[in-house]
Amino acid sequence: MRQLRRVLVTAGLALALTSTALAGGATTAAAAPEPGTLVQEGGALGVPAGEEGPVTTRLTATLPPGFSGTIPGQRLAFQALSGIPGDRPGPRITSTCAVDGGAFAPCAWDSPDPETVDGVWLLFDLPAAHVPAGASTVTYDITVDAGSDLAQLGHLSTAVDLRDTAGTVVAEGELAFSFEQGTPEAWLRGSLHARDRDGVLWQYDATGYRDTPLKPRKRVGGGWNAYTALTKLDRTTAAGAGDLVARDRDGVLWYYRGSRREGAPFEPRRRVGGGWNAYTSLVGLPGGDLFARDRDGVLWRYPGTGLAAQPFGRRVRVGGGWNAYRSIVAFGDGLIAHTPDGRQWRYEKADDWDPAVPFKPRRAVGGGWNVYTALAGTGRIGPSASDGPSLAARTGDGRLVVYGVVWFDGKSEPYYPRPGGWGWNVYDLLV
């Protein structure tokens, strides 16, 4: 498009000069000086889309001899070769600009109305520059910061024509950015918790990278061996989001609300009530619902209220026969259940119109799961949104395996196992 505009301007100028010559017979136009060059140091700027923060590039314009005056601000257009149709990604990019070493100031990105253009476009406002007499160059330092959802933009480039106030091109070149997958923000990365045999709870945050899925552990606190069961009511994240409930030895249930602070992920506990020793398994799901299996194998649903003072509503009977399972854990919005012979069953979330029917009919998703001594559902571990929920599994010799998810026909199940480290037998519980 920029090349097309350049051709049209050149053709119009040539036509105007020809017309003048034909009319006057002796008019001679003064030749405009050749435009200088605009060079991006280091070529296209790699922009990590994630929590890494802003990166900087520099444009240096070499101007025609004797030029001085103002170069007005320029609005540059980039077309994304990939992106979500109808998306307007421009406002989600943050930039600052500095001219000739001056102070940085915001310079805006925007995107036009998707209904007015074909494809995904971004607009960037390069600031104006004042060139004093005797100067031969002008520099533009540009910072760019983008969230992890913008890695899909890939490579963006556009031709740049710097013009003076009369519209004459004084420098020309190219500006390019290459948006790359960075580290997902903390609020997107899931966390896995593990309790050691001394009662200390530890937190492992996802790295956002598949090859090394977990960061080194961080201490949450001691005294957690007072509890006989722990389960999350939502996917906990590296940013401190996500709630948890814990049952003590007297059967009292305690509620820990997520603090949304990275250093201290939970607020002080609140008492929910007693009598929870009637249940042999507790499993929480995103949205705040708690599922409890009693000693007769009946599964009960406690709908989440979202209220810290009273987190659950009146229980609803889901059905019997759940004593057939050795373990029941959360996976995504539903459950994974394992029989003693190692078979795995998937319970997908239902439409939820009937509180007593929270899941679709179960389906078998494989065998061999009795090689694991502990399982825990987690949030997103991988770098992209398509990675979805994860499942952490510990083998008998203390190896951790982290499963991603595979999606098909509206269904999902654990898939893509990758190593998560050794020495996990020091823990008596994963959550």
N, C-alpha and C positions, 0 to 999 in steps of 0.2 A: 504494500500500500504506500509506504514512504517513497519507494522508487517511482511509483506511478505518479505521486504528487510532484516529485522532482522533475519528471519528464514534462508534465503539464505546465509547470511554471516556466521551464526553459523554453518550451514551444511558444508560450504566450509572449515571452520577452522577445524572441526572435521575430514573431509576427509584428509586434509593435515597432521594432526598429526598421523592418522592411517597409511598413506602411509610411513611416516618417520619411524614409529616403525617397520613396516614390512620390510623395506629396511635395517635398521641398527640393529635391534634386541634389542638394549639396550638404545636407545635415550629416554630421559624423558623430556617432555616439562614443563617449569616452569608455574605454575598455575597463570593466571592473577588475580589480585585482583577483588573482587566483585565491580561493579560500584556503585557509590553513587546515591543519589536521587536528582531530580529536582522538586521543588515545586512552584506552582504559588500561591502567597498569596491571600487569599480570593476566590480562584477558578476562573472560567471564568470571564473575564473583560467585564462588560456591556459598550458598546460603543454607546452613543446617536448619531444617524446619523442626523446631522443638524447643527445649528449654535451655539450649546453649547460650542464647543471648545474641545481641547484634554483631554483625561483621561489617567491615568497611572496605570500600573500593575508592579509587581515585581516578578522575578524568582530568587529563591535561590537554587544554586547547592551545595550540600554537597559532598565533594570529597573523594576518597579513602585515607586512612592514608598514609602520606609521599609523596603525589603527589605534584609536582611543574612543572612549565613550561607553555607552550602555549596551549590554546584551540583554534584551528582555528575557523574562522567564519563559521556559518552553514546556509545553504539555506533550509528553511522549506516549505513544501507544504501543503496547505489546500484545500480541495474540498468543495465548497459551495453546500449545500443540496438543495438550491433554488437559482434562479437567471435567468437571461435572456440568453437563449442559444446563444453562439457566443460572449457574452460580455467579455470584459477584464477589470474587475473592479480594479485590483491591483494598477495600477498607480494613481487611484483617491483617494487612502488612503495615509495619511501623518503620518509618525512616526519618532520619535527620540529615541535614545538609549543611556544609560549611564552604564558603567561597574564599579562595586565596588565604586559607589559614585562619579565617575569622571564626566567630562563635557558631556552634551548631544550633540550628533551629529546625522545627518540624517541617518536613516536606511531604505532601500528601500523596497517597495512592487512592485510586477510585476505580470503579468498573461501571461501564454504561449499562443502561437498562437492557436486560437480555432480549427484550422484544424488539429492540432497535438495531441489533447487530447479529451477525452469524458467528457462532462460536463463542469462546470465552476470551474477553479482552480485559486488559488492565491499563490504567492511565496513571502516569507518574509526572509530578510537577517539579521540573528542574528549576531552581531559583534564578533570579536575575543576577547579573554581575556588572560591576562598574570597572572599566579598564582605564587606568590613568595613562597620560601621555608617557611614552617611553617604555611601557610594559610590552612584552612580546608574548606572554602566556597568561592564562587564567586557569586556576585549578578548582575542581569541585570534589570535595570529599563527601561520600554518601554512605550512611549506615543503613543496614537492612536487618529487620528482625521479623521472623515468621513463626507461627504456630505449627504444630506437627501435622495438622490437617492440610497444610499447603505444600507438602512434599510432592503431591500429584502434579503441581504446575510444571515441574521439570525445567527445561531450558527455555529462557525467554530472551529475545534479542530484538533490537530495533535500530534503524538508521537514525542518526541525530544530525540535524542541520542547525548550527548556532547562527542566528541572524542578528544584524544590527537593527536599529529603530526604523531604518528605511526598508527592511525586509531583505537586505543583501546577505547571502551566506558568507560568514567570516571563518567558519571552521566546520568540518564535517567528519564523521566517524561513526562508531557503533558503541552501544551500551548493551551489556548482556549480563544476565543472572542465571545461575543454575541452582534451582531449589532441590535439595537432597534430604533424604530421611535423616533426621536427627534423633535426639533422645526425647521420647514423649514426655509431656509435662507430668509433674508428680501426681496431679489429680487424675491422670489417665492410667498410671501404672499401678498394678495391683500389689498387694503385700501378703506374705505368708507368715504366720506366727507359729512358734514352736516353744513348748515348755520343757525345760530340762528337769532332771530328777531332784534338783534342789528347790524347785518351785519358781525358778526365774523364767519369765516370759520374754522371748526374743522376737524381733521383727526382721524379716528379710524382704527388702523392697525389690521389685522387678527393675532390671536395668533398662528394659526396652530393647534388648538385643537377644537374638535367639541363641547364639553360641554360648553366651555366659548369662543365663536368664536372671540370676539373683545377685544383688549386691551383698557385701559383708553384713553380718547381723548387727543389729542395734538393740541394746537392752531396754525393755519396757519397764520392768520392775519385778520385785520378788513377791513371795506370798501366794503365788497362784496355785500351789499344791493344796490349798484349802478347798479347791473345787474338784468335783468328780466328773464334770462335763463342761465343755466350752463350745459355743457355736456362734457364728457370725450371722447377723440379720441383714447384712448387705455385704457387697464386696469391699473390703478395706483397701485403702490406697496409700501410696507413699506420702500423700499430703495430709494424712490423718483423718480421712473420711471413713465412714462405715461403723456400724454399731455391733455390739457383742453382748451375749448373755452368758452367765456362769452359774452353775448349781453347786452349792456347798454340800458338805457331808450330812447336814441336817435336813436337806431337801429344800432349802430356801433358794429361790432364783434371784439373781442380781443382774441389773441392767447397766451396761457401760456404754454411754453415748460417745460417738466419735467426736473428737475435739476440733478436728480440722487444723491441728498443729502438728508439724512433722516431728518435733522432738518428744512430744507427749501425746500419743494418739487417742487416749481415752480420757473422758471426764471422770470425776469421782463417781463411784457406783451408787445406784439407787435400788432399794429393795422392791422386788416385784411381788413376792408372796411365797408361802410355804406349800408343802405337799408335792413337790416335784420329784421326789424319790419314787413316785409311782411309775415313772417312765424309765425305760432302758435305753432310749436313744432320743437325742434332741438335734434337730436340723433347722437352721434358719435359711431363708431365701431372700433375694433382693426384693425390696418393697416392705420388708419388716415382718412378714409372716413367719411363725414358728411352728414346726411340725414335731410332734412328740409321739413315740410309740410306747404303749403301756405293756405290762408283763403278759397280757393275753394276746399280744400281737396286733392290737387295734391302733391305727394311726389317727391322731387327732390334729386338727388345724386350729391354731390360735391366730386369728387375723391381726395384723399389725395396725396400730392406730396412728403412729407417728408422734405420739405424745410421750414424753419422757416419764411423766408422773404415772401414766397408766398405758404401757406400751402395747398391750394386747386386749382384744375383745373376747367375748365369750367363745369357748371352744366349740368346734364343729367336728362331728365324726366323719372321717374319710372312708374307712373300711378296715376289715380284718385281714389276717394272713401275712402281716408284715414281719412275723417272727421267722419267716423263711429266709430272711437276709441276715448275713453276718455283720454287714456294715451298710449304712445309708449316708450319703454325703451330697452336698449341693453341687450342681454343675450348671452354670448359666442360670436360667430362670426355673430350672426343674431339678430332678434328682437323678443320681446314679445309685443303684443298689446292687450288692454282691452277695451271692449265695456261698455257702461253705465250700462248694466244689469249684469255686473260681469263676462262675459265670456272671456276666455283667448285664444288668437290665437298665434301660433308659426310660425315665418318666418325663416326657416333655410337658411343659406348661400348657394347660387347656385355656379355653377362651375366658374362663373365670366368671361366667354368668351364674354358675351354681357353686356356692362356697364349699359344698360337700364333694365337688368333683373338680379338684384343682389341677389334675393331670390327665393327659391322654392315656389310652391303654398302653401298657408297657410293651417294649420290644427288646429282643435280645441284641446285644451289640458285641458279643465276643466272649471268649473264655481265657483262662490262664491268669486271672487277677488274684488268685490266692498266693502268688509269689510276693505280694505286698503285705507288709505288716501295719501300715498306716496310710490313710488317704485323706486328702483335704482339697475341697474346691477353692479356687482363688479367682481373682479378677484377671484383667489383661496382663500378660507377661511379655508378649512380643511387641515389635515396633509399630505395627499398623492396626487400625481399627478392625480389620478383617481377622486379626488373630483371636479376638473374642475371649471367652473365659478359658481358664486353664484348670488342670487337675494335677496336684502334687502327689506322688506315690513313693513310699519308702520300701526298699527291698529288705530281705532278712539280714543281709550283710551291711546295712546302713547306707546304701547308695540312694540318692534321691533322683527320681525321674520326673520331669515336668512335661505333661501332655498339653498340646494345643487343642484346637477344635477343627473339625471338618464339617462343612455345611453342605447339605444336598436335599432337594425336594422339600424345603421348609423344615428339615430335621437337622440335628447336630449331635455329635458325639465326640469323645476324646480321641485324639489322633496326633500324629507328629511327635512322638516321644523324643526328648533330648535330655542329656545328663545335666543334673543340677548340683552335683558335688558328692563328697564322701563324708562319713562320720556322723550321720544323722541318727545313729542309735543312741546318742547321748540324750535324746529327747523321748519323753514318754507320751507326748501328745502333739499332733499337728492340727492346726485350725486355720 
